């Protein structure tokens, strides 16, 4: 072992010991209770296998074809559609269509699916659901596991959710759906205005937290702040002991890859799932002084998680290259590729000392700003970002915008604000997460999105006026209450309406709400529509 390798090895040992002193806050526990009621679903294989599941298991056969007597309770599917929902201790198997005479449902604790293809197609199956087609070795292994799944079991609650931060929807307008699209366990439900995560189905994949642009849903075990504290201490301790070129290696626990199998300068960070670590953690690690970041895939990342993970990588690469750093300081690799990898190292940077927290967006900006100030050459003022980036601005077509301010009431991130007494749209790019609610909710379709990143922290903090007009004053009392474009649009849209056929009724559109009511009360035609000759409406003849 060379002197450098020996130093790196000893520095790594010391750093790992120091990082282990950061303790995690406990999280609440999710409880499952199984009494051993198990549904065995399939054809001939199920018919043969179900009787093997003897006491304390209580098997019930759901037979897809045939009527043979297996020696255990049986339900014949008889061509009815079959649906499975739930989790260990609370599975519901529905046969047929609810409300029809042939509908039948079963309540079981465990499900053994012996169909050629699993009846549940989500990448991560619910706890208590097992599938095997014809693999006898796997069936034997499953059988042993099933006999152990009787009693009460607990697991951590892996997530926290704050609906007030969620950009999923506002006032019925659809926004961000990244967590719904990425969850491999199908544990997240669309509630229109928000989402709901079923803690019994969630198994800690964590991609929902890493793709959430606002931090509304976050990992709770461990909390982001504890991951960041460990990383900061890990890197600083390694460097203080003389270690060189620290490579942060995020490794899924399923990989069973020990530190001894890694080069001495690789600092392993074991995580429940690789996709639970996202943009703000990667960039923070580099700002703390890591030479490079490796995401070491052992092949367990579900296919539907790859795309959202790749989206984050592309955003991180755009930021790094835009600031003048090598993109290849951050790489997603296979576990068995680490020996032959030629990773680029970061240029020397002063380690960041910002205060870490659970505020995802704030941490990301802290890391970006530190890397900006450490850049060897002045970066461009604006970096173009990939389409899936959570950074960007909104653009307003001033000719189409009527300053109705609908966008200000539905923006979940408070990025678009009203201008106080003056009809004005104020935009704070720092807050914009590119959810698109404002664009979809604009009645004039005057808003478009532009993914980008302002590199200068001071400029990013500045407010921008997107559109403004002089206020329109009530023609009766003189009070400002709208804009000229709003009034003109309203007059144009209502000119054929039966309630606004007279000149006086059309003038009321130019009055404030109070004056409009007073004038209508004094207008005989408004109080008695039948006086309006030639009217268009329910009393027209």
Secondary structure, 3 states (H helix, E strand, C coil): CCHHHHHHHHHHHHHHHHHCCCCCCCCCEEEEEECCEEEEEECHHHHHHHHHCCCCCEEEEEECCCCCCCCCEEEECCCCCEEEECCCCCEEEEECCCCCCCCEEEEECEEEECCCCCCCCCCCCCCCEEECCCCHHHHHHHHHHHHHCCEEEEEECCEEECHHHCCCEECCEECCCHHHHHCCCCCEEECCCCEEECCCCCCCCCHHHHHCCCCCEEEECCEHHHHHHHHHHHHHHHHHCCCCCCEEEEEEHHHCCCHHHCCCCEEEEEECCHHHCCHHHHHHHHHHCCCEEEEEECCCCCHHHHHHHHHHHHHHHHHHHHCCCCHHHEEEEEHHHHHHCCCCCCCCCCCCCCCCCCCHHHHHHHHHHHHHHHCCCCCCCEEECCCCCCCEEEEECCCCCCCCCHHHHHCCCCCEEECCCCCEEEEEHHHCCCCCHHHHHCCCCCEEEEEEEECCHHHHHCEEEEEECCEEECCCCCCEEEEHHHHHHHHHHHCCCHHHCCHHHHHHCCCCHHHHHHHHHHCHHHHCHHHCCCCCCCCCC
